[in-house]
Amino acid sequence: MDAFKKFLRWLEVDRAVMFAVLSKVWSLFAAPITLLLIAYFLVPEVQGFYYTFLSLIALQSFVGLGFYIVITQFASHEWANLSLDDAGYISGDEKARLRLISLGRLVFKWYAWASAIFVLLVGAGGYLFLSQSPDPGISWKSPWFFLVVVAGLQFWALPFLSLLEGCNQVHTIYRFRFIQGIISSLAIWLTLLWDFGLWMAVVGLGAGLLSSLYLLLVFYKNFFQPFFTIKPEEGIQWREEIWPMQWRLALGGSMSYFMVSIYTPVLFHYHGPVVAGQMGMTWQLVAALGSLAMAWVATKVPRFGILIAQKNYAELDRFFFRTSSISMGVISLGAVLLWLLVYGLNYFEHPLAQRLLSPFPFGLFIAGTVLGQIIQCQTAYLRAHKKEPFLIYALVYGFSNGILVWFLGSRFGAIGASAGYLLVMSLVAVPMASYIWIKCRKKWHTDEPR
């Protein structure tokens, strides 16, 4: 047992990482079951609508403007002087406490407006886009509008969760996400078994929303109480402190859609819902693997912020290189295993193979995702400094990826889209992001204590 505990410590596995990994392992376990149920209960055209729904909901990035990243980073710096008492209230340095409350009040109000804008614009825009489908027999309108409303409410809950994560409540947050993932998966499976079709998207997201409300309104009731009863006269100065980082994240965040979610809508528009469904199911598997590997780094971001606030850069770098190396090892091994699984499904002519992309475009996508993990680790490190140096990178990468995926995907289908993704990732994204990381790390750590 002692040897096993030492092995876990060597892998930098604490309780937060454990629940984060369990959450991702559950996703990898649940995904094949969901895929099998979708393949059995949904015709290929409805599958295409389902994954196109999810890609359109991802348009939240245009109204979210990357603000959730700002929340986590700024909260972690204030939390260096704060803690939770036995009753769950915030205690510690009063100035830091008031600044944290000021930050929370600002972002809660901002996300309320952003959620309303999302529901109105994406609801109407998605309706117009989906109306172009040549499959009028599919009943998609009611599920779509209910999905947009539920997604808007879930979007409003995002700043509350980001604030908790920034306040180093990562163990509880990732335990919650693990349980939330199980609840959402079970809800989706039951909806499919009861033959409710596209309503599975609404039920799955709705189950996640209800669990979020329980965490915020019951479990962390005392934590959030001062955010609604205290109005600090002085606190976070949005224009001087947050805006310099946020406007860069906003522009960069507007490009994130073209980095991760454009593939399914392009294939839906040019090649129909069947190919779009294959793309959506493939991307869900690839994204689940990337999310699993990122657990080692994502759970450490609040710790990064605390070490930066203390200017303990030596420990920061040791911690970062250790966790990011493990993350890269996990995604590399997982990529090989996942590709072999897809190859095996095709080799043995399993029916599920027809619901995924073939091994060649699947391999191109997963190779690009492994390279992209390098950038994910680099951005987590630099943004923990409460700065956003990736604006130009995000604009160049998002624009070039969007153009190339559209150009090649519209003409050559999934192979073109996957080739465009890998080309941009290997020739543009990784070299550019690595240059920024090396330059900023050297520049920002010149004041390291001797």
TORKOL-4160 file (C-alpha; in steps of 0.2 Angstrom, whole numbers, padded with zeros to 4 digits, m for minus):
450
<pt num="1" X="0000" Y="0000" Z="0000"/>
<pt num="2" X="0014" Y="0012" Z="0004"/>
<pt num="3" X="0022" Y="0008" Z="m0012"/>
<pt num="4" X="0006" Y="0012" Z="m0021"/>
<pt num="5" X="0004" Y="0029" Z="m0012"/>
<pt num="6" X="0022" Y="0033" Z="m0017"/>
<pt num="7" X="0018" Y="0029" Z="m0035"/>
<pt num="8" X="0003" Y="0040" Z="m0035"/>
<pt num="9" X="0013" Y="0054" Z="m0027"/>
<pt num="10" X="0026" Y="0052" Z="m0041"/>
<pt num="11" X="0012" Y="0054" Z="m0053"/>
<pt num="12" X="0006" Y="0070" Z="m0044"/>
<pt num="13" X="m0010" Y="0062" Z="m0040"/>
<pt num="14" X="m0019" Y="0071" Z="m0026"/>
<pt num="15" X="m0038" Y="0070" Z="m0023"/>
<pt num="16" X="m0042" Y="0083" Z="m0036"/>
<pt num="17" X="m0032" Y="0074" Z="m0049"/>
<pt num="18" X="m0040" Y="0058" Z="m0044"/>
<pt num="19" X="m0058" Y="0065" Z="m0046"/>
<pt num="20" X="m0053" Y="0074" Z="m0062"/>
<pt num="21" X="m0046" Y="0057" Z="m0069"/>
<pt num="22" X="m0061" Y="0047" Z="m0063"/>
<pt num="23" X="m0072" Y="0060" Z="m0072"/>
<pt num="24" X="m0063" Y="0058" Z="m0088"/>
<pt num="25" X="m0062" Y="0039" Z="m0086"/>
<pt num="26" X="m0081" Y="0039" Z="m0084"/>
<pt num="27" X="m0082" Y="0049" Z="m0100"/>
<pt num="28" X="m0072" Y="0037" Z="m0109"/>
<pt num="29" X="m0082" Y="0022" Z="m0101"/>
<pt num="30" X="m0098" Y="0031" Z="m0105"/>
<pt num="31" X="m0094" Y="0037" Z="m0122"/>
<pt num="32" X="m0095" Y="0020" Z="m0130"/>
<pt num="33" X="m0111" Y="0016" Z="m0122"/>
<pt num="34" X="m0118" Y="0032" Z="m0128"/>
<pt num="35" X="m0112" Y="0029" Z="m0145"/>
<pt num="36" X="m0119" Y="0012" Z="m0146"/>
<pt num="37" X="m0136" Y="0018" Z="m0140"/>
<pt num="38" X="m0136" Y="0032" Z="m0152"/>
<pt num="39" X="m0131" Y="0020" Z="m0166"/>
<pt num="40" X="m0145" Y="0008" Z="m0161"/>
<pt num="41" X="m0159" Y="0021" Z="m0157"/>
<pt num="42" X="m0156" Y="0035" Z="m0169"/>
<pt num="43" X="m0155" Y="0035" Z="m0188"/>
<pt num="44" X="m0139" Y="0042" Z="m0195"/>
<pt num="45" X="m0148" Y="0058" Z="m0200"/>
<pt num="46" X="m0154" Y="0061" Z="m0182"/>
<pt num="47" X="m0137" Y="0058" Z="m0176"/>
<pt num="48" X="m0131" Y="0071" Z="m0187"/>
<pt num="49" X="m0143" Y="0084" Z="m0180"/>
<pt num="50" X="m0138" Y="0079" Z="m0162"/>
<pt num="51" X="m0120" Y="0083" Z="m0165"/>
<pt num="52" X="m0124" Y="0098" Z="m0175"/>
<pt num="53" X="m0134" Y="0104" Z="m0160"/>
<pt num="54" X="m0119" Y="0102" Z="m0149"/>
<pt num="55" X="m0108" Y="0112" Z="m0161"/>
<pt num="56" X="m0120" Y="0126" Z="m0162"/>
<pt num="57" X="m0121" Y="0127" Z="m0143"/>
<pt num="58" X="m0102" Y="0129" Z="m0143"/>
<pt num="59" X="m0105" Y="0146" Z="m0150"/>
<pt num="60" X="m0106" Y="0151" Z="m0132"/>
<pt num="61" X="m0087" Y="0155" Z="m0134"/>
<pt num="62" X="m0092" Y="0171" Z="m0144"/>
<pt num="63" X="m0102" Y="0178" Z="m0129"/>
<pt num="64" X="m0092" Y="0170" Z="m0115"/>
<pt num="65" X="m0076" Y="0180" Z="m0122"/>
<pt num="66" X="m0065" Y="0169" Z="m0111"/>
<pt num="67" X="m0071" Y="0178" Z="m0095"/>
<pt num="68" X="m0071" Y="0161" Z="m0085"/>
<pt num="69" X="m0052" Y="0161" Z="m0087"/>
<pt num="70" X="m0050" Y="0178" Z="m0080"/>
<pt num="71" X="m0061" Y="0173" Z="m0065"/>
<pt num="72" X="m0050" Y="0158" Z="m0061"/>
<pt num="73" X="m0034" Y="0167" Z="m0062"/>
<pt num="74" X="m0039" Y="0183" Z="m0052"/>
<pt num="75" X="m0048" Y="0173" Z="m0039"/>
<pt num="76" X="m0033" Y="0162" Z="m0036"/>
<pt num="77" X="m0022" Y="0177" Z="m0033"/>
<pt num="78" X="m0034" Y="0184" Z="m0020"/>
<pt num="79" X="m0036" Y="0167" Z="m0012"/>
<pt num="80" X="m0018" Y="0166" Z="m0008"/>
<pt num="81" X="m0023" Y="0177" Z="0008"/>
<pt num="82" X="m0040" Y="0168" Z="0011"/>
<pt num="83" X="m0047" Y="0152" Z="0017"/>
<pt num="84" X="m0064" Y="0144" Z="0022"/>
<pt num="85" X="m0069" Y="0143" Z="0040"/>
<pt num="86" X="m0078" Y="0128" Z="0048"/>
<pt num="87" X="m0095" Y="0135" Z="0043"/>
<pt num="88" X="m0090" Y="0137" Z="0025"/>
<pt num="89" X="m0088" Y="0156" Z="0025"/>
<pt num="90" X="m0073" Y="0166" Z="0018"/>
<pt num="91" X="m0061" Y="0171" Z="0031"/>
<pt num="92" X="m0044" Y="0180" Z="0030"/>
<pt num="93" X="m0037" Y="0196" Z="0024"/>
<pt num="94" X="m0051" Y="0208" Z="0023"/>
<pt num="95" X="m0045" Y="0218" Z="0008"/>
<pt num="96" X="m0043" Y="0202" Z="m0002"/>
<pt num="97" X="m0060" Y="0196" Z="0004"/>
<pt num="98" X="m0068" Y="0212" Z="m0002"/>
<pt num="99" X="m0059" Y="0211" Z="m0019"/>
<pt num="100" X="m0065" Y="0193" Z="m0021"/>
<pt num="101" X="m0083" Y="0199" Z="m0018"/>
<pt num="102" X="m0081" Y="0213" Z="m0030"/>
<pt num="103" X="m0074" Y="0201" Z="m0043"/>
<pt num="104" X="m0089" Y="0189" Z="m0041"/>
<pt num="105" X="m0102" Y="0203" Z="m0041"/>
<pt num="106" X="m0095" Y="0209" Z="m0057"/>
<pt num="107" X="m0094" Y="0193" Z="m0066"/>
<pt num="108" X="m0111" Y="0186" Z="m0060"/>
<pt num="109" X="m0120" Y="0202" Z="m0068"/>
<pt num="110" X="m0110" Y="0201" Z="m0084"/>
<pt num="111" X="m0114" Y="0182" Z="m0087"/>
<pt num="112" X="m0132" Y="0186" Z="m0084"/>
<pt num="113" X="m0133" Y="0198" Z="m0099"/>
<pt num="114" X="m0121" Y="0186" Z="m0109"/>
<pt num="115" X="m0133" Y="0171" Z="m0106"/>
<pt num="116" X="m0148" Y="0181" Z="m0112"/>
<pt num="117" X="m0139" Y="0187" Z="m0128"/>
<pt num="118" X="m0134" Y="0169" Z="m0131"/>
<pt num="119" X="m0151" Y="0162" Z="m0130"/>
<pt num="120" X="m0158" Y="0175" Z="m0142"/>
<pt num="121" X="m0145" Y="0175" Z="m0155"/>
<pt num="122" X="m0140" Y="0157" Z="m0155"/>
<pt num="123" X="m0158" Y="0151" Z="m0154"/>
<pt num="124" X="m0163" Y="0161" Z="m0169"/>
<pt num="125" X="m0147" Y="0158" Z="m0179"/>
<pt num="126" X="m0147" Y="0140" Z="m0176"/>
<pt num="127" X="m0165" Y="0139" Z="m0181"/>
<pt num="128" X="m0160" Y="0147" Z="m0198"/>
<pt num="129" X="m0145" Y="0136" Z="m0200"/>
<pt num="130" X="m0154" Y="0119" Z="m0196"/>
<pt num="131" X="m0169" Y="0124" Z="m0207"/>
<pt num="132" X="m0157" Y="0122" Z="m0222"/>
<pt num="133" X="m0157" Y="0103" Z="m0219"/>
<pt num="134" X="m0164" Y="0092" Z="m0233"/>
<pt num="135" X="m0173" Y="0081" Z="m0220"/>
<pt num="136" X="m0189" Y="0089" Z="m0216"/>
<pt num="137" X="m0196" Y="0073" Z="m0208"/>
<pt num="138" X="m0185" Y="0075" Z="m0192"/>
<pt num="139" X="m0194" Y="0084" Z="m0178"/>
<pt num="140" X="m0180" Y="0095" Z="m0171"/>
<pt num="141" X="m0187" Y="0112" Z="m0168"/>
<pt num="142" X="m0194" Y="0110" Z="m0150"/>
<pt num="143" X="m0179" Y="0101" Z="m0144"/>
<pt num="144" X="m0168" Y="0114" Z="m0151"/>
<pt num="145" X="m0176" Y="0129" Z="m0143"/>
<pt num="146" X="m0177" Y="0120" Z="m0126"/>
<pt num="147" X="m0159" Y="0115" Z="m0127"/>
<pt num="148" X="m0154" Y="0133" Z="m0130"/>
<pt num="149" X="m0163" Y="0139" Z="m0115"/>
<pt num="150" X="m0156" Y="0126" Z="m0104"/>
<pt num="151" X="m0139" Y="0129" Z="m0111"/>
<pt num="152" X="m0141" Y="0148" Z="m0107"/>
<pt num="153" X="m0145" Y="0144" Z="m0089"/>
<pt num="154" X="m0130" Y="0132" Z="m0088"/>
<pt num="155" X="m0119" Y="0146" Z="m0095"/>
<pt num="156" X="m0125" Y="0158" Z="m0082"/>
<pt num="157" X="m0119" Y="0145" Z="m0069"/>
<pt num="158" X="m0101" Y="0145" Z="m0076"/>
<pt num="159" X="m0094" Y="0160" Z="m0067"/>
<pt num="160" X="m0099" Y="0153" Z="m0050"/>
<pt num="161" X="m0090" Y="0137" Z="m0054"/>
<pt num="162" X="m0075" Y="0146" Z="m0060"/>
<pt num="163" X="m0074" Y="0157" Z="m0045"/>
<pt num="164" X="m0074" Y="0141" Z="m0034"/>
<pt num="165" X="m0061" Y="0133" Z="m0044"/>
<pt num="166" X="m0050" Y="0149" Z="m0043"/>
<pt num="167" X="m0053" Y="0148" Z="m0024"/>
<pt num="168" X="m0044" Y="0132" Z="m0024"/>
<pt num="169" X="m0060" Y="0121" Z="m0021"/>
<pt num="170" X="m0053" Y="0110" Z="m0035"/>
<pt num="171" X="m0056" Y="0094" Z="m0025"/>
<pt num="172" X="m0074" Y="0097" Z="m0022"/>
<pt num="173" X="m0077" Y="0104" Z="m0040"/>
<pt num="174" X="m0069" Y="0089" Z="m0048"/>
<pt num="175" X="m0078" Y="0077" Z="m0037"/>
<pt num="176" X="m0094" Y="0086" Z="m0041"/>
<pt num="177" X="m0090" Y="0085" Z="m0060"/>
<pt num="178" X="m0087" Y="0067" Z="m0058"/>
<pt num="179" X="m0105" Y="0064" Z="m0050"/>
<pt num="180" X="m0112" Y="0077" Z="m0063"/>
<pt num="181" X="m0105" Y="0067" Z="m0077"/>
<pt num="182" X="m0113" Y="0051" Z="m0071"/>
<pt num="183" X="m0130" Y="0059" Z="m0068"/>
<pt num="184" X="m0130" Y="0067" Z="m0086"/>
<pt num="185" X="m0124" Y="0051" Z="m0094"/>
<pt num="186" X="m0138" Y="0041" Z="m0085"/>
<pt num="187" X="m0151" Y="0054" Z="m0090"/>
<pt num="188" X="m0145" Y="0053" Z="m0109"/>
<pt num="189" X="m0146" Y="0034" Z="m0109"/>
<pt num="190" X="m0163" Y="0033" Z="m0101"/>
<pt num="191" X="m0169" Y="0046" Z="m0114"/>
<pt num="192" X="m0163" Y="0036" Z="m0128"/>
<pt num="193" X="m0170" Y="0020" Z="m0121"/>
<pt num="194" X="m0187" Y="0028" Z="m0120"/>
<pt num="195" X="m0185" Y="0034" Z="m0138"/>
<pt num="196" X="m0186" Y="0052" Z="m0135"/>
<pt num="197" X="m0174" Y="0056" Z="m0149"/>
<pt num="198" X="m0166" Y="0073" Z="m0150"/>
<pt num="199" X="m0173" Y="0077" Z="m0132"/>
<pt num="200" X="m0158" Y="0067" Z="m0126"/>
<pt num="201" X="m0148" Y="0083" Z="m0128"/>
<pt num="202" X="m0160" Y="0093" Z="m0117"/>
<pt num="203" X="m0162" Y="0080" Z="m0104"/>
<pt num="204" X="m0143" Y="0077" Z="m0102"/>
<pt num="205" X="m0139" Y="0096" Z="m0101"/>
<pt num="206" X="m0154" Y="0099" Z="m0089"/>
<pt num="207" X="m0148" Y="0085" Z="m0077"/>
<pt num="208" X="m0131" Y="0094" Z="m0077"/>
<pt num="209" X="m0139" Y="0111" Z="m0073"/>
<pt num="210" X="m0149" Y="0104" Z="m0058"/>
<pt num="211" X="m0133" Y="0096" Z="m0051"/>
<pt num="212" X="m0124" Y="0113" Z="m0053"/>
<pt num="213" X="m0138" Y="0122" Z="m0044"/>
<pt num="214" X="m0137" Y="0110" Z="m0029"/>
<pt num="215" X="m0119" Y="0113" Z="m0028"/>
<pt num="216" X="m0120" Y="0132" Z="m0028"/>
<pt num="217" X="m0136" Y="0134" Z="m0018"/>
<pt num="218" X="m0134" Y="0121" Z="m0005"/>
<pt num="219" X="m0117" Y="0115" Z="m0003"/>
<pt num="220" X="m0108" Y="0132" Z="m0005"/>
<pt num="221" X="m0123" Y="0142" Z="0001"/>
<pt num="222" X="m0112" Y="0151" Z="0015"/>
<pt num="223" X="m0098" Y="0154" Z="0003"/>
<pt num="224" X="m0109" Y="0164" Z="m0009"/>
<pt num="225" X="m0119" Y="0173" Z="0004"/>
<pt num="226" X="m0108" Y="0188" Z="0005"/>
<pt num="227" X="m0108" Y="0191" Z="m0014"/>
<pt num="228" X="m0126" Y="0195" Z="m0013"/>
<pt num="229" X="m0126" Y="0204" Z="0004"/>
<pt num="230" X="m0111" Y="0215" Z="0003"/>
<pt num="231" X="m0107" Y="0229" Z="m0010"/>
<pt num="232" X="m0089" Y="0234" Z="m0008"/>
<pt num="233" X="m0085" Y="0252" Z="m0010"/>
<pt num="234" X="m0068" Y="0248" Z="m0017"/>
<pt num="235" X="m0062" Y="0231" Z="m0025"/>
<pt num="236" X="m0057" Y="0225" Z="m0041"/>
<pt num="237" X="m0055" Y="0239" Z="m0054"/>
<pt num="238" X="m0062" Y="0231" Z="m0070"/>
<pt num="239" X="m0054" Y="0244" Z="m0082"/>
<pt num="240" X="m0037" Y="0244" Z="m0075"/>
<pt num="241" X="m0035" Y="0226" Z="m0069"/>
<pt num="242" X="m0046" Y="0214" Z="m0079"/>
<pt num="243" X="m0049" Y="0223" Z="m0095"/>
<pt num="244" X="m0031" Y="0222" Z="m0101"/>
<pt num="245" X="m0032" Y="0203" Z="m0100"/>
<pt num="246" X="m0050" Y="0201" Z="m0105"/>
<pt num="247" X="m0051" Y="0210" Z="m0121"/>
<pt num="248" X="m0037" Y="0199" Z="m0127"/>
<pt num="249" X="m0046" Y="0184" Z="m0121"/>
<pt num="250" X="m0062" Y="0190" Z="m0130"/>
<pt num="251" X="m0054" Y="0192" Z="m0147"/>
<pt num="252" X="m0045" Y="0175" Z="m0145"/>
<pt num="253" X="m0060" Y="0167" Z="m0138"/>
<pt num="254" X="m0070" Y="0172" Z="m0153"/>
<pt num="255" X="m0058" Y="0161" Z="m0163"/>
<pt num="256" X="m0059" Y="0146" Z="m0152"/>
<pt num="257" X="m0075" Y="0141" Z="m0161"/>
<pt num="258" X="m0065" Y="0139" Z="m0177"/>
<pt num="259" X="m0052" Y="0129" Z="m0167"/>
<pt num="260" X="m0063" Y="0116" Z="m0160"/>
<pt num="261" X="m0081" Y="0116" Z="m0166"/>
<pt num="262" X="m0081" Y="0121" Z="m0184"/>
<pt num="263" X="m0079" Y="0104" Z="m0191"/>
<pt num="264" X="m0097" Y="0096" Z="m0189"/>
<pt num="265" X="m0106" Y="0112" Z="m0196"/>
<pt num="266" X="m0095" Y="0112" Z="m0211"/>
<pt num="267" X="m0098" Y="0094" Z="m0215"/>
<pt num="268" X="m0117" Y="0096" Z="m0211"/>
<pt num="269" X="m0118" Y="0110" Z="m0223"/>
<pt num="270" X="m0108" Y="0102" Z="m0237"/>
<pt num="271" X="m0110" Y="0083" Z="m0235"/>
<pt num="272" X="m0126" Y="0081" Z="m0225"/>
<pt num="273" X="m0131" Y="0075" Z="m0208"/>
<pt num="274" X="m0124" Y="0057" Z="m0209"/>
<pt num="275" X="m0106" Y="0063" Z="m0212"/>
<pt num="276" X="m0108" Y="0076" Z="m0199"/>
<pt num="277" X="m0114" Y="0063" Z="m0186"/>
<pt num="278" X="m0098" Y="0053" Z="m0190"/>
<pt num="279" X="m0088" Y="0069" Z="m0187"/>
<pt num="280" X="m0097" Y="0073" Z="m0171"/>
<pt num="281" X="m0095" Y="0056" Z="m0163"/>
<pt num="282" X="m0077" Y="0055" Z="m0168"/>
<pt num="283" X="m0073" Y="0073" Z="m0161"/>
<pt num="284" X="m0082" Y="0068" Z="m0145"/>
<pt num="285" X="m0070" Y="0053" Z="m0142"/>
<pt num="286" X="m0055" Y="0064" Z="m0147"/>
<pt num="287" X="m0060" Y="0078" Z="m0135"/>
<pt num="288" X="m0063" Y="0066" Z="m0121"/>
<pt num="289" X="m0045" Y="0059" Z="m0122"/>
<pt num="290" X="m0038" Y="0077" Z="m0122"/>
<pt num="291" X="m0049" Y="0082" Z="m0107"/>
<pt num="292" X="m0043" Y="0066" Z="m0098"/>
<pt num="293" X="m0025" Y="0071" Z="m0101"/>
<pt num="294" X="m0027" Y="0089" Z="m0096"/>
<pt num="295" X="m0033" Y="0084" Z="m0079"/>
<pt num="296" X="m0016" Y="0084" Z="m0072"/>
<pt num="297" X="m0013" Y="0102" Z="m0077"/>
<pt num="298" X="m0031" Y="0109" Z="m0075"/>
<pt num="299" X="m0032" Y="0104" Z="m0057"/>
<pt num="300" X="m0016" Y="0113" Z="m0053"/>
<pt num="301" X="m0020" Y="0130" Z="m0061"/>
<pt num="302" X="m0025" Y="0138" Z="m0044"/>
<pt num="303" X="m0009" Y="0131" Z="m0037"/>
<pt num="304" X="0000" Y="0139" Z="m0051"/>
<pt num="305" X="m0008" Y="0156" Z="m0047"/>
<pt num="306" X="m0004" Y="0155" Z="m0029"/>
<pt num="307" X="0015" Y="0151" Z="m0032"/>
<pt num="308" X="0015" Y="0165" Z="m0044"/>
<pt num="309" X="0008" Y="0177" Z="m0031"/>
<pt num="310" X="0022" Y="0171" Z="m0020"/>
<pt num="311" X="0035" Y="0173" Z="m0034"/>
<pt num="312" X="0040" Y="0155" Z="m0030"/>
<pt num="313" X="0045" Y="0152" Z="m0049"/>
<pt num="314" X="0057" Y="0138" Z="m0046"/>
<pt num="315" X="0043" Y="0127" Z="m0037"/>
<pt num="316" X="0031" Y="0133" Z="m0051"/>
<pt num="317" X="0042" Y="0127" Z="m0065"/>
<pt num="318" X="0045" Y="0110" Z="m0056"/>
<pt num="319" X="0027" Y="0108" Z="m0053"/>
<pt num="320" X="0022" Y="0113" Z="m0071"/>
<pt num="321" X="0035" Y="0102" Z="m0080"/>
<pt num="322" X="0031" Y="0087" Z="m0069"/>
<pt num="323" X="0012" Y="0088" Z="m0072"/>
<pt num="324" X="0013" Y="0093" Z="m0091"/>
<pt num="325" X="0025" Y="0078" Z="m0094"/>
<pt num="326" X="0012" Y="0066" Z="m0086"/>
<pt num="327" X="m0001" Y="0074" Z="m0097"/>
<pt num="328" X="0008" Y="0072" Z="m0113"/>
<pt num="329" X="0012" Y="0054" Z="m0109"/>
<pt num="330" X="m0006" Y="0050" Z="m0105"/>
<pt num="331" X="m0013" Y="0058" Z="m0121"/>
<pt num="332" X="0001" Y="0050" Z="m0132"/>
<pt num="333" X="m0003" Y="0032" Z="m0125"/>
<pt num="334" X="m0022" Y="0035" Z="m0126"/>
<pt num="335" X="m0021" Y="0041" Z="m0144"/>
<pt num="336" X="m0012" Y="0025" Z="m0149"/>
<pt num="337" X="m0025" Y="0014" Z="m0140"/>
<pt num="338" X="m0040" Y="0024" Z="m0147"/>
<pt num="339" X="m0034" Y="0023" Z="m0165"/>
<pt num="340" X="m0031" Y="0004" Z="m0163"/>
<pt num="341" X="m0049" Y="0003" Z="m0157"/>
<pt num="342" X="m0056" Y="0012" Z="m0172"/>
<pt num="343" X="m0045" Y="0002" Z="m0184"/>
<pt num="344" X="m0051" Y="m0014" Z="m0176"/>
<pt num="345" X="m0069" Y="m0009" Z="m0178"/>
<pt num="346" X="m0066" Y="m0006" Z="m0196"/>
<pt num="347" X="m0056" Y="m0022" Z="m0198"/>
<pt num="348" X="m0069" Y="m0033" Z="m0191"/>
<pt num="349" X="m0083" Y="m0023" Z="m0200"/>
<pt num="350" X="m0092" Y="m0019" Z="m0184"/>
<pt num="351" X="m0108" Y="m0009" Z="m0187"/>
<pt num="352" X="m0101" Y="0005" Z="m0175"/>
<pt num="353" X="m0087" Y="0008" Z="m0187"/>
<pt num="354" X="m0100" Y="0016" Z="m0199"/>
<pt num="355" X="m0104" Y="0029" Z="m0186"/>
<pt num="356" X="m0086" Y="0035" Z="m0184"/>
<pt num="357" X="m0074" Y="0042" Z="m0196"/>
<pt num="358" X="m0063" Y="0029" Z="m0205"/>
<pt num="359" X="m0045" Y="0026" Z="m0197"/>
<pt num="360" X="m0036" Y="0038" Z="m0209"/>
<pt num="361" X="m0045" Y="0054" Z="m0205"/>
<pt num="362" X="m0047" Y="0048" Z="m0187"/>
<pt num="363" X="m0029" Y="0046" Z="m0186"/>
<pt num="364" X="m0026" Y="0064" Z="m0193"/>
<pt num="365" X="m0038" Y="0071" Z="m0180"/>
<pt num="366" X="m0030" Y="0062" Z="m0165"/>
<pt num="367" X="m0012" Y="0067" Z="m0170"/>
<pt num="368" X="m0017" Y="0085" Z="m0171"/>
<pt num="369" X="m0025" Y="0083" Z="m0154"/>
<pt num="370" X="m0009" Y="0076" Z="m0146"/>
<pt num="371" X="0001" Y="0091" Z="m0153"/>
<pt num="372" X="m0013" Y="0103" Z="m0147"/>
<pt num="373" X="m0010" Y="0096" Z="m0129"/>
<pt num="374" X="0007" Y="0105" Z="m0129"/>
<pt num="375" X="m0002" Y="0121" Z="m0132"/>
<pt num="376" X="m0015" Y="0118" Z="m0118"/>
<pt num="377" X="m0001" Y="0115" Z="m0105"/>
<pt num="378" X="0008" Y="0131" Z="m0111"/>
<pt num="379" X="m0008" Y="0142" Z="m0110"/>
<pt num="380" X="m0012" Y="0136" Z="m0093"/>
<pt num="381" X="0005" Y="0141" Z="m0087"/>
<pt num="382" X="0005" Y="0158" Z="m0094"/>
<pt num="383" X="m0013" Y="0163" Z="m0090"/>
<pt num="384" X="m0010" Y="0159" Z="m0072"/>
<pt num="385" X="0001" Y="0175" Z="m0072"/>
<pt num="386" X="m0016" Y="0185" Z="m0075"/>
<pt num="387" X="m0010" Y="0189" Z="m0092"/>
<pt num="388" X="m0015" Y="0184" Z="m0110"/>
<pt num="389" X="m0001" Y="0184" Z="m0122"/>
<pt num="390" X="m0010" Y="0172" Z="m0134"/>
<pt num="391" X="m0020" Y="0185" Z="m0143"/>
<pt num="392" X="m0011" Y="0185" Z="m0160"/>
<pt num="393" X="m0008" Y="0167" Z="m0159"/>
<pt num="394" X="m0027" Y="0164" Z="m0157"/>
<pt num="395" X="m0032" Y="0175" Z="m0171"/>
<pt num="396" X="m0019" Y="0168" Z="m0183"/>
<pt num="397" X="m0023" Y="0150" Z="m0178"/>
<pt num="398" X="m0042" Y="0152" Z="m0178"/>
<pt num="399" X="m0042" Y="0161" Z="m0194"/>
<pt num="400" X="m0031" Y="0149" Z="m0203"/>
<pt num="401" X="m0039" Y="0133" Z="m0196"/>
<pt num="402" X="m0056" Y="0140" Z="m0200"/>
<pt num="403" X="m0052" Y="0144" Z="m0218"/>
<pt num="404" X="m0042" Y="0128" Z="m0222"/>
<pt num="405" X="m0055" Y="0117" Z="m0213"/>
<pt num="406" X="m0069" Y="0125" Z="m0223"/>
<pt num="407" X="m0059" Y="0125" Z="m0240"/>
<pt num="408" X="m0053" Y="0107" Z="m0238"/>
<pt num="409" X="m0068" Y="0100" Z="m0229"/>
<pt num="410" X="m0081" Y="0107" Z="m0241"/>
<pt num="411" X="m0071" Y="0099" Z="m0256"/>
<pt num="412" X="m0064" Y="0083" Z="m0248"/>
<pt num="413" X="m0075" Y="0079" Z="m0234"/>
<pt num="414" X="m0069" Y="0072" Z="m0217"/>
<pt num="415" X="m0051" Y="0068" Z="m0224"/>
<pt num="416" X="m0050" Y="0087" Z="m0230"/>
<pt num="417" X="m0056" Y="0093" Z="m0213"/>
<pt num="418" X="m0044" Y="0082" Z="m0203"/>
<pt num="419" X="m0029" Y="0086" Z="m0215"/>
<pt num="420" X="m0032" Y="0105" Z="m0213"/>
<pt num="421" X="m0033" Y="0103" Z="m0194"/>
<pt num="422" X="m0016" Y="0093" Z="m0193"/>
<pt num="423" X="m0007" Y="0105" Z="m0205"/>
<pt num="424" X="m0012" Y="0121" Z="m0196"/>
<pt num="425" X="m0008" Y="0113" Z="m0179"/>
<pt num="426" X="0009" Y="0107" Z="m0184"/>
<pt num="427" X="0015" Y="0121" Z="m0195"/>
<pt num="428" X="0006" Y="0136" Z="m0186"/>
<pt num="429" X="m0001" Y="0133" Z="m0169"/>
<pt num="430" X="0013" Y="0123" Z="m0160"/>
<pt num="431" X="0028" Y="0133" Z="m0166"/>
<pt num="432" X="0019" Y="0150" Z="m0163"/>
<pt num="433" X="0013" Y="0145" Z="m0146"/>
<pt num="434" X="0030" Y="0138" Z="m0140"/>
<pt num="435" X="0039" Y="0154" Z="m0146"/>
<pt num="436" X="0027" Y="0164" Z="m0135"/>
<pt num="437" X="0029" Y="0153" Z="m0120"/>
<pt num="438" X="0048" Y="0153" Z="m0120"/>
<pt num="439" X="0048" Y="0172" Z="m0123"/>
<pt num="440" X="0035" Y="0176" Z="m0109"/>
<pt num="441" X="0042" Y="0164" Z="m0096"/>
<pt num="442" X="0059" Y="0172" Z="m0098"/>
<pt num="443" X="0052" Y="0190" Z="m0097"/>
<pt num="444" X="0040" Y="0188" Z="m0083"/>
<pt num="445" X="0052" Y="0179" Z="m0071"/>
<pt num="446" X="0066" Y="0192" Z="m0071"/>
<pt num="447" X="0061" Y="0197" Z="m0053"/>
<pt num="448" X="0063" Y="0179" Z="m0046"/>
<pt num="449" X="0070" Y="0180" Z="m0028"/>
<pt num="450" X="0088" Y="0175" Z="m0027"/>
